[in-house]
């Protein structure tokens, strides 16, 4: 049996593909169950995070294993195999071990050195154990991966090379204001955290440490939101917040409360920062909702029911209603369009722009296009022109072309004047996969959005710390140690079977001695039995120790076969020892203790 991993990550696939391939919790469970039910795989574990999906398995055939695991990933992700295959990577044996250990240390993370992946690996192992899909190999692999990750963070300064995805995202948001330090940028702000899972909890803790004044938690399960808010309030009583990502805030007092998901649109009108990381399969925040939230920040007494903010942040009079949505059968929702009209107009768009059609499906857009084409067109200017006018214009152009050799430009292109965008009043951090926040929010004035895609672009140029080389050496050493341990464990059942055969020989000879010497007293019989066992142990000790050492070296797998051949060991006996799990290790430990006492 051999270790195989098939997967895709932010390094091999665009975010759009990762987003479509994201697996729900139910899909993860079904994928693991189907993997161990497949013929090539005996064990399976799945590492699914916001920027990677990796299926680990213990397979007996490499090519069949790659084909089966790739097919299962495509089936359960909903992305066709032909489309998914170009983005898949495959690691086998030692390369698979090296990959997981690198992931555990944060070397393969979007933000190098981030430590959150250790918890994600722990969760993956727990799921595989609960489903009984992880056997000895994957249990050993993931448990040692956790130890390697913790060792890297404790023995090196890898934490200085990067930080959590949350902190990195907040840094990107703060960086939008001329390099303002993230602590100064966050201090005193009001934050909204959507979701109450591990990533959302990390976001809340980070925001509290950075000194925000208020944290509102929204979640579909109210109890989890209440619990997270309670933890934040309890921690705010401490004078300092310290974290693994290198930030240390001063004395803080954070007020936290929980709200239902239905309150999110209103809370957005109050929030300066919103972090979203849920398990939803659809959008949690649409462009229309965000635009309305930005619009709603203008005090009601400063404008009418639809205040219009300018690029300079001022308020201008309400524009008269347009004909959009007033004619029969127009598919656009006028109220939704007007909600986003002000923001779009301040960026140079009319109500016919992005805000009007944000979130609209393709069928509705086609209906709108057909409605526009069939609508009434003002042809007054066209009616004033006559065929004689057109003939005169064409004749004049022909004469000019004949004289100049070309048709002159009637109007030179005017230089494009950039429309200034207002400073963001709402900063959004989307850490979900698939995305929680509509990507159209990137184009909304007054909004700054950082999502997984923009984080991937920003992290590509992040500097590498010198400690990364030290972590790589740790990974290389641990991979060698794991391989040696697995090769040694491969021969252990054969050694146990050999010792069991020797014990049977001793027992048989003692029985023969009892038949020949029926009058032998118990004291002498026990002494003879102990002597025979000691002789057998001494004869087998050096060969079994040496064969384990040789088997631990690369290419040492053949020593188990040689041992079985030399001592004519029954293959089924060896196989039964392998199926027994950890009993062989306990037996070996007991034999070692007996030899020591002897």
Secondary structure, DSSP 8 states (H G I E B T S, - for coil): -EEEEEEEETTTS-HHHHHHH---HHHHHHHHHHHHHSTTEEEEEEEEETTEEEEEEEES-HHHHHHHHHHHHHHHH-S-HHHHHTT-EEEETHHHHHHHHHHHHTTTSSSTT-SHHHHHHHHHHHHHHHTT---HHHHHHHHHHHHHHHHHHHHS-GGGT---HHHHHHHHHHHTTTT--HHHHHTT-EEEEE--SHHHHHHHHHHHHHT-SEEEEE-SSHHHHHHHHHHHHHHTTSS-EE-TTS-EE-S---EEEEE-GGGHHHHHHH-SEEEE----SS-SB-HHHHHHHHHHTS-GGGS-TT-EE-TTS-EE------STTTSTT--S-HHHHHHHHHHHHHTT--TTSHHHHTT--HHHHHHHHHHHHTS----HHHHH--HHHHHHHHHHHHHHHHHHSS---SS-------------SEEEEE--SS-SB-GGGGGSTTEEEE-HHHHHHHHTT----THHHHHHHHHHHHHHHHHHHHHHHHHHHHHHHHHHHHHHHHHHHHHHHHHH-TT--HHHHHHHHHHHHHHHHHHHHHHHHHHHHHHTSTTTTHHHHHHHHHTT--HHHHHHHHHTTTHHHHHHHHHHHHHHH-
